[in-house]
């Protein structure tokens, strides 16, 4: 008998293979940054798994809303694999990314994941494992087309958007806009309580009890009896000389039967549903059907038109429409919350976030980080993108973003096969990289050269390519305050430096980090490409 704890989970080839990701640093490219120089918005070019790892230390627990539109496993991306390998490869792409994305979410954060029917079921089970099934918030159905393709077997016009919370008990409600001020909504239950009956001669109070009318002021009983003794009723509304706010709960057919069978119908015999008047401004719960009918939702036809308007003769294939992203982001965030998209595509998520006053981080590996994302955001910041959402929000421009590239791998192999520090790393870059590797925040002190970063208010790190002597160590120690500790990362040091002081630890680089990471690997996309819908339909036709 085994004591191993069993659990319900999805298994596949390669699931348990551990990735040793290198925590890279991010380097700003000021020539591509734009607008407000103090902006916290980030656009990152590079492999999104490495980029997420680079963000993890500084942004863990800070992202309120994540939206991702990962590659759909259409089959076209895996020409040379059988079905089992196909699903395994796709799942191995998604799982490590979801695990870091979960770490980035705030305690009340929410992630949205777009997917189609090919992998929706697999993704749901995987997300149940990563985020825990109890944190599943629901599946949104997006009406992506007005008409189905004649090439598809079932005529599919929808896609799925899975939503999970970091902690469902703390997650915000999914809200879409507000109710119309002073709008009347029929109450779906009996609506018990005091109401006012209005008629030409005045008004009378009455009770609604269990959906039926009951006179309240019996002193006016004679008048009330005369008024209510017989009611003419057509189309479920009274048409006599008094008006009642609400609607009769019987159908016209039922009312006609009552009138025919009973010459005198007491109004108290007819169940009634009064109106409940909203005073205005109350939040409105979001429906899971993101349809054209419910939300005037945008479709692929709309997003294609948006892409052509922004990019001219270089549109992006099958982008998501701004209205869809606006609906999702607005349902769980407030102004200045962070929004993240690590499969950025043509930049729709960050463009919408910019217009909504949210902070954002967008990650894109492809060349369209330059050809689509940057020029699109510039137009948004200038207030010249000319899209419908800008008009609806009254957006006229403002803000900015900073553009970052992933740094090259910290270590490379020399001609003898030994790992050495990459020559692209200057002193500051090396210090920042070692801070990431050792769990310190890069925060150079203005006066003490040996304080490159800190993990707490008393624990510091010093990174140097120089040779450390015992005398230099004595000098550093003399400048340390009581209770402080220091980690020194050096290329070389004198033997007597080891254990010289109890509160100073000294280690050699690069030896101290060898084996921790997979150095020199710049791409974790598993050669998966995002097949366009046109390609998928062509495959179906064949």
C-alpha positions in Angstrom: 0.0 0.0 0.0 1.3 3.4 -0.9 1.1 6.5 1.4 1.4 8.9 -1.5 -1.4 11.5 -1.4 -3.5 11.1 -4.5 -5.1 14.1 -6.3 -7.1 14.8 -9.4 -4.9 16.2 -12.1 -4.1 16.3 -15.8 -1.0 14.5 -16.8 1.0 14.7 -20.0 4.4 14.0 -21.5 7.0 16.3 -20.1 4.8 17.8 -17.3 7.3 17.1 -14.5 10.4 18.5 -16.4 11.6 21.4 -14.3 12.7 24.5 -16.2 15.7 26.4 -14.7 14.8 29.9 -15.8 17.5 32.6 -15.6 16.2 35.8 -13.9 17.3 38.3 -16.5 17.4 42.0 -16.1 15.5 44.5 -18.2 17.3 47.2 -20.1 15.4 50.3 -21.2 15.7 51.5 -24.8 15.0 55.3 -24.4 14.8 55.7 -28.2 11.6 53.7 -28.2 10.1 54.9 -24.9 7.5 57.6 -25.4 5.6 60.3 -23.6 5.7 60.9 -19.8 9.2 60.0 -18.7 8.0 59.2 -15.2 5.5 56.6 -16.5 5.5 53.2 -14.8 4.0 51.6 -17.9 6.3 49.0 -19.5 6.5 47.5 -23.0 8.9 44.5 -23.1 10.4 42.8 -26.1 11.6 39.3 -25.5 10.6 35.7 -24.7 7.6 36.0 -22.5 8.6 33.3 -20.1 11.9 34.9 -19.4 10.2 38.3 -19.2 7.8 37.0 -16.6 10.7 35.6 -14.6 12.4 39.0 -14.9 9.3 40.7 -13.5 8.6 38.2 -10.8 10.9 39.7 -8.1 9.7 43.3 -8.4 6.0 42.7 -9.3 4.9 39.6 -7.4 1.6 40.4 -5.8 1.1 43.7 -7.7 -0.9 42.9 -10.8 -4.6 43.3 -10.4 -5.7 42.0 -13.8 -4.0 39.7 -16.3 -5.3 39.0 -19.8 -3.6 36.6 -22.1 -4.4 35.4 -25.6 -2.0 32.4 -26.0 -1.5 30.5 -29.2 -4.5 28.3 -30.0 -3.6 24.7 -30.6 -5.3 24.6 -34.1 -3.2 21.6 -35.3 -1.4 23.6 -37.9 1.3 24.5 -35.5 2.3 20.8 -35.1 2.7 19.3 -38.5 5.3 16.7 -37.5 3.8 15.5 -34.2 1.1 13.0 -33.4 -1.9 14.0 -31.3 -0.4 13.0 -27.9 2.8 15.0 -28.5 0.7 17.9 -29.8 -1.3 18.4 -26.6 1.7 17.8 -24.4 3.8 20.4 -26.2 1.0 23.0 -26.0 0.5 22.3 -22.3 4.2 22.5 -21.6 4.1 26.0 -23.2 1.3 27.2 -21.0 1.9 25.7 -17.5 5.1 27.5 -16.5 3.7 30.8 -17.6 0.5 30.3 -15.6 2.5 29.5 -12.5 4.5 32.8 -12.7 1.4 34.8 -13.7 -0.3 33.5 -10.5 2.6 34.8 -8.4 2.2 38.2 -10.1 -1.5 38.6 -9.2 -2.5 40.7 -6.2 -4.5 38.9 -3.5 -7.7 40.0 -5.1 -6.4 39.8 -8.7 -8.1 38.1 -11.6 -6.7 36.5 -14.8 -8.6 36.1 -18.1 -7.5 33.6 -20.7 -8.8 33.5 -24.2 -9.1 30.1 -25.9 -11.1 28.3 -28.5 -12.7 24.8 -28.3 -9.5 22.9 -29.3 -7.8 23.2 -25.9 -10.5 24.8 -23.7 -11.2 21.6 -21.7 -7.5 20.8 -21.2 -6.8 24.4 -20.2 -9.7 24.4 -17.7 -8.3 21.3 -15.9 -4.8 22.7 -16.0 -6.0 26.1 -14.5 -7.9 24.2 -11.8 -4.5 22.7 -10.8 -2.5 25.9 -11.0 -5.0 28.4 -9.5 -7.1 25.8 -7.6 -10.5 24.8 -8.7 -12.1 26.8 -5.8 -10.8 30.0 -7.4 -12.5 29.4 -10.8 -14.8 32.4 -11.4 -16.5 31.3 -14.6 -16.3 31.1 -18.3 -17.2 34.0 -20.6 -18.5 33.2 -24.0 -17.5 35.8 -26.6 -19.5 36.1 -29.8 -16.6 36.6 -32.1 -18.5 36.5 -35.4 -21.8 37.5 -36.7 -21.9 34.6 -39.2 -20.2 31.2 -39.0 -17.7 30.2 -41.6 -19.1 27.7 -44.2 -15.8 25.8 -43.9 -16.2 24.9 -40.2 -18.0 21.7 -39.2 -20.3 23.2 -36.6 -20.5 26.8 -37.6 -18.7 28.0 -34.5 -19.1 31.8 -33.8 -17.8 31.9 -30.2 -14.6 31.7 -28.2 -14.1 31.1 -24.5 -12.5 33.3 -21.8 -11.7 31.5 -18.6 -11.5 33.6 -15.5 -9.7 32.7 -12.3 -9.0 34.6 -9.1 -5.8 34.5 -7.0 -8.3 34.1 -4.1 -11.9 34.0 -5.0 -13.1 35.1 -1.6 -11.2 38.4 -2.0 -11.7 38.9 -5.7 -13.8 41.9 -6.9 -17.2 41.5 -8.4 -17.4 41.3 -12.1 -19.2 44.7 -12.8 -20.2 46.1 -16.1 -21.2 49.8 -16.0 -24.1 51.2 -13.9 -27.8 51.0 -14.0 -29.7 53.9 -15.6 -30.7 56.6 -13.1 -34.3 56.4 -12.0 -35.0 53.4 -14.3 -37.8 51.1 -13.3 -37.1 47.4 -13.0 -40.0 45.0 -12.3 -39.4 43.1 -9.1 -39.1 39.3 -9.8 -40.6 38.3 -6.4 -43.8 39.3 -4.6 -42.4 42.8 -3.8 -44.2 43.0 -0.4 -44.6 46.4 1.1 -46.6 49.6 1.0 -47.4 51.1 -2.4 -49.5 54.0 -3.6 -52.5 53.6 -5.9 -53.0 56.7 -8.1 -56.3 57.6 -9.8 -58.0 60.7 -11.1 -59.6 61.7 -7.8 -56.5 61.2 -5.7 -54.4 58.4 -4.3 -54.8 55.5 -1.8 -52.2 53.5 0.1 -52.3 49.8 -0.3 -50.2 46.7 0.7 -48.6 44.2 -1.6 -48.6 40.9 0.2 -47.3 37.8 -1.5 -47.9 39.4 -4.8 -51.5 40.4 -4.3 -53.1 43.8 -3.6 -54.5 44.4 -0.1 -56.2 47.7 0.9 -54.3 49.4 3.8 -56.6 52.4 4.7 -59.9 50.7 5.4 -61.5 54.0 6.4 -61.8 54.7 2.7 -63.1 51.2 2.1 -66.3 52.2 0.4 -64.5 54.4 -2.1 -61.8 51.8 -2.6 -64.4 49.1 -3.2 -66.1 51.2 -5.8 -62.8 51.9 -7.5 -61.5 48.4 -7.4 -64.6 46.4 -7.7 -64.3 46.0 -11.4 -61.2 46.5 -13.4 -60.9 46.7 -17.1 -57.7 45.2 -18.2 -56.0 44.8 -21.5 -52.5 43.7 -22.5 -51.8 43.0 -18.8 -52.3 46.7 -17.9 -55.2 48.4 -16.3 -56.9 51.0 -18.5 -59.4 52.4 -16.1 -59.3 55.8 -14.4 -56.5 54.9 -12.0 -52.9 53.9 -12.7 -50.8 51.4 -10.9 -46.9 51.4 -11.1 -46.0 47.9 -12.2 -47.5 45.1 -14.2 -50.1 42.3 -13.7 -48.5 38.9 -13.5 -51.2 37.1 -15.4 -51.0 36.9 -19.2 -53.6 38.6 -21.3 -55.2 35.2 -22.1 -55.5 34.4 -18.4 -57.0 37.9 -17.7 -59.5 37.4 -20.5 -60.6 34.1 -19.0 -61.1 35.7 -15.6 -63.2 38.5 -17.1 -65.3 36.1 -19.0 -65.9 33.8 -16.1 -66.5 36.5 -13.5 -68.3 39.7 -14.3 -66.9 41.4 -11.3 -63.2 40.9 -10.8 -61.8 42.0 -7.5 -58.3 43.6 -8.1 -57.2 41.6 -5.0 -57.7 38.5 -7.0 -55.1 39.4 -9.7 -51.5 38.9 -8.7 -49.4 42.1 -9.3 -45.7 42.8 -9.7 -44.8 46.4 -8.7 -41.9 48.3 -10.2 -38.7 48.8 -8.2 -37.2 52.2 -9.0 -33.4 52.4 -9.0 -32.2 55.7 -7.7 -29.2 55.5 -10.1 -25.5 54.6 -10.1 -25.8 51.1 -8.8 -23.2 48.7 -10.2 -24.5 46.2 -12.8 -23.4 42.6 -12.6 -21.6 41.3 -15.7 -23.2 38.6 -17.8 -21.0 35.7 -18.9 -22.4 35.9 -22.5 -20.4 38.6 -24.2 -22.7 38.9 -27.1 -23.6 41.5 -29.6 -27.2 41.6 -28.2 -26.2 42.0 -24.6 -23.2 44.3 -24.8 -23.2 45.6 -28.4 -20.0 43.5 -28.3 -17.4 43.9 -30.9 -16.4 41.0 -33.2 -13.5 40.0 -35.3 -15.0 42.0 -38.1 -14.8 45.1 -35.9 -11.3 44.3 -34.6 -10.1 43.8 -38.2 -11.5 47.2 -39.1 -9.7 48.7 -36.1 -6.4 47.1 -37.2 -6.7 48.4 -40.7 -7.5 51.9 -39.4 -4.4 51.9 -37.1 -1.9 50.1 -39.3 -3.1 50.7 -42.8 -1.7 48.2 -45.2 0.0 46.2 -42.4 -2.9 45.1 -40.3 -2.5 42.4 -37.6 -4.2 39.0 -38.2 -7.2 38.4 -35.9 -6.6 40.8 -33.1 -9.0 41.1 -30.2 -11.3 44.2 -30.3 -10.9 47.0 -27.9 -14.5 46.8 -26.7 -13.8 43.2 -25.5 -10.7 44.2 -23.5 -12.4 47.3 -22.1 -15.3 45.1 -20.9 -13.0 42.6 -19.1 -10.6 45.2 -17.6 -13.3 47.5 -16.3 -15.1 44.6 -14.6 -12.3 44.0 -12.1 -10.0 47.0 -11.9 -9.9 50.6 -10.8 -7.8 53.6 -12.0 -4.0 53.0 -11.5 -4.3 49.3 -11.0 -1.7 47.3 -13.0 -2.9 45.3 -16.0 -0.6 42.7 -17.7 -0.6 40.9 -21.1 2.3 38.6 -21.8 1.0 37.6 -25.3 0.6 41.1 -26.4 0.2 40.7 -30.2 -0.7 44.1 -31.7 -1.0 45.8 -28.3 -4.8 45.9 -27.8 -4.6 45.3 -24.1 -2.1 48.0 -23.3 -3.8 50.5 -25.7 -7.1 50.0 -23.8 -5.4 50.2 -20.4 -3.8 53.5 -21.4 -7.1 55.0 -22.3 -8.7 53.7 -19.0 -6.0 55.2 -16.8 -4.6 51.8 -15.7 -0.9 51.1 -15.4 0.3 48.3 -17.7 2.9 45.8 -18.6 2.9 44.3 -22.1 5.3 41.5 -23.3 5.8 40.5 -27.0 8.5 38.4 -28.5 7.8 39.0 -32.2 9.0 41.8 -34.4 5.5 43.4 -34.2 6.6 44.7 -30.8 8.3 47.3 -33.0 6.0 47.3 -36.0 2.7 47.3 -34.2 2.8 47.8 -30.4 5.1 50.9 -30.3 3.4 52.9 -33.1 0.0 52.0 -31.8 0.8 53.2 -28.3 2.3 56.4 -29.7 -1.0 57.1 -31.4 -2.9 56.4 -28.3 -0.7 58.7 -26.2 -1.0 61.4 -28.9 -4.7 61.0 -28.9 -4.8 60.2 -32.7 -5.7 56.5 -33.0 -9.2 57.5 -34.0 -10.9 54.4 -32.7 -14.5 54.1 -31.4 -13.4 53.4 -27.8 -11.4 56.6 -27.7 -14.5 58.6 -28.7 -16.7 56.8 -26.2 -14.2 57.4 -23.3 -13.5 61.0 -24.4 -9.8 60.0 -24.7 -7.7 62.8 -26.1 -4.2 61.5 -25.2 -1.7 61.6 -22.4 0.7 59.4 -20.4 3.6 57.4 -21.7 5.5 54.1 -21.6 9.0 52.8 -21.3 10.4 50.2 -23.7 12.6 47.4 -22.4 14.6 44.6 -23.9 15.6 41.5 -22.1 19.3 41.5 -21.3 21.5 38.8 -22.8 22.3 35.8 -20.7 24.6 36.7 -17.8 27.0 33.8 -18.5 28.3 32.4 -21.8 30.8 29.7 -22.6 34.3 30.7 -23.7 36.4 28.8 -26.3 37.4 26.2 -23.7 33.8 25.5 -22.7 34.0 27.4 -19.4 31.3 29.7 -18.3 32.4 33.4 -18.1 30.5 36.6 -17.6 29.2 37.9 -20.9 31.2 40.9 -22.1 27.9 42.9 -22.7 27.6 43.3 -18.9 29.0 46.5 -17.4 29.5 46.9 -13.6 25.9 48.2 -13.0 24.3 45.5 -15.1 26.4 42.8 -13.3 25.3 44.2 -9.9 21.7 44.3 -10.9 21.8 40.7 -12.3 23.4 39.3 -9.2 20.8 41.1 -7.1 18.1 39.2 -9.0 20.0 35.9 -8.7 20.4 36.3 -4.9 17.0 37.8 -4.1 18.1 41.3 -3.4 16.6 44.5 -4.7 19.0 46.5 -6.8 19.3 49.8 -4.9 22.8 51.4 -5.0 23.6 53.6 -2.0 24.6 57.1 -2.8 27.6 57.2 -0.5 28.7 53.7 0.3 30.1 52.0 -2.8 29.7 48.5 -1.3 25.9 48.7 -0.9 24.5 47.7 -4.3 21.3 46.3 -3.1 19.3 45.0 -0.1 16.9 42.3 0.9 15.9 43.9 4.2 16.8 47.1 5.9 19.9 45.5 7.4 21.0 42.9 4.8 23.1 44.1 1.8 24.9 42.8 -1.3 28.2 44.0 -2.9 29.1 42.9 -6.4 32.6 43.4 -7.9 34.8 42.0 -10.6 37.9 43.1 -8.6 40.1 41.1 -6.3 39.0 41.3 -2.6 41.8 41.5 0.0 41.6 41.1 3.8 42.5 44.8 4.2 39.6 45.8 1.9 37.3 43.6 3.9 38.4 45.3 7.2 37.6 48.7 5.7 34.1 47.6 4.6 33.5 46.0 8.0 34.4 49.2 9.8 31.7 51.1 7.8 29.0 48.6 8.7 26.5 49.4 11.4 25.6 47.1 14.3 23.2 44.4 13.1 24.0 44.7 9.4 25.0 41.8 7.3 26.7 41.7 3.8 27.0 39.2 0.9 30.0 39.9 -1.3 30.0 38.5 -4.8 33.5 38.7 -6.3 35.4 37.2 -9.2 38.3 36.4 -6.8 39.4 37.0 -3.2 42.2 36.2 -0.8 41.9 32.9 1.1 41.9 34.7 4.4 38.7 36.6 3.5 36.6 33.5 4.1 35.0 33.5 7.6 36.9 36.7 8.4 33.8 38.3 9.8 30.7 36.5 11.1 28.4 39.0 9.4 30.1 39.0 6.0 29.8 36.2 3.5 31.9 36.1 0.4 31.3 34.0 -2.8 32.9 33.7 -6.2 31.2 34.5 -9.4 30.3 32.9 -11.7 30.8 29.6 -9.7 28.2 30.6 -7.1 25.3 30.5 -9.6 26.4 27.7 -11.9 23.8 24.9 -12.1 21.0 27.2 -10.9 19.8 28.3 -14.3 19.9 27.4 -17.9 22.2 30.1 -19.2 22.4 31.0 -22.8 18.8 30.0 -23.7 16.8 32.9 -25.2 13.6 31.3 -26.4 11.1 29.1 -24.6 8.3 29.3 -27.2 8.7 25.5 -28.1 8.5 26.5 -31.7 4.7 27.0 -31.4 3.3 29.4 -33.9 -0.1 31.0 -33.7 -2.0 29.8 -36.8 -4.4 32.3 -38.1 -8.1 31.4 -38.4 -7.8 31.5 -42.1 -5.1 28.7 -41.9 -7.3 26.7 -39.6 -10.3 27.0 -41.9 -8.1 26.0 -44.9 -7.0 22.9 -42.9 -10.7 22.0 -42.1 -11.5 22.4 -45.8 -8.8 19.9 -46.8 
